[in-house]
Amino acid sequence: MRNKKLIPFETIEKAVAGEPEAIDAVLRHYTTRIQYLPTYRGHINNDIQDRLKAQLIKAIGQPSERNRIDRLCSQASMKCYAVGCNSRLI
């Protein structure tokens, strides 16, 4: 039985290989988290959102480190918390 919360391994392999459709699928998978992190008082900071997308695409191209994407999301939430972007952490 497949876990629907996970991206299929084949999609990740294709994204790492640089296939645009697969990279788009990964971005769509993380869209809600990317929109949540730069939200402050109901407003989304588009600059931070664009930077998160760019970091995710960069992380896809550098898969050598384990859990790189999760670490980027954790770092982004800590940065937002430190500057007052959001009152809670993920």
N, C-alpha and C positions, 0 to 999 in steps of 0.2 A: 504494500500500500504506500502510495506516494504522499509525502507531506506537502500540502498545497502552499505552505508558507515559505518554502524553499524554492530557489531558482533551480531549474534542472541543470545537472552537471554539463550536459551537452551545450546548453546556452552559455554557460560560463566559459567553456573551452572555446566556443566560437567568438565570444567577446574578447577574450585574451588574444585570439588570433587576429582581431581587428575587424570582424564583420560588423558593419553598421547596424543591421537589424538586431543583432544580439546585444550590442551595446545599448541600443534603445530599449530593449526588453529589460536589461538590468536597471537602467534609469527609471523606467516605469515601475519596476518593483520597489524601488526606494523613494518614489515620488512623495508619498505621505510623510515619510520621515524627513526628507529634504524640505518639505513645506512647513513641518512642525518646528524644526530647530530654529529658524530665523524669525519665529513669530513672537512678537512682544505686544501685549495689550491689544490683541486682535489684529494687528497689522503685520504683514509679511515684508521683511526687508529683502527686496529683490537682489541687491548686490551680494548679500551673504548667501542667498539661495543659488545664485549663479556660481559663486566660489565653491560651494559644496558640490555642485554638479561637476565642475572642473576637477576638483580633487578626486571625485569618484571615478571619472574617466581616466585620470592619471593613475589611480590605484589599479584599475583594470589592466592598464598597460604594463604595470610592474607587479606581477603576481608572486614575486620571489619570497615575500614575507607572509607568514601565516596570519590570517584574520586581519589583513591590512584595512579592508573596508570597515569592519567593525571598530577598529581603533580610530579611524578617521571620524566616524560618527560620534564616538565617545569624546574625542578631542574637541570636536565642534560643539558638542553640548556643554562641555566644561568651559570653553571660551565664551559661549553665549551666557552662561551662568555668571562667569566672572565679570562680564561687562554689563550685566543686568538685562540681557535680552529676554530672559525667561526666568520665572521664579522656581521652576522645578527641573530636575534632571531626568533623563530617560533611563 
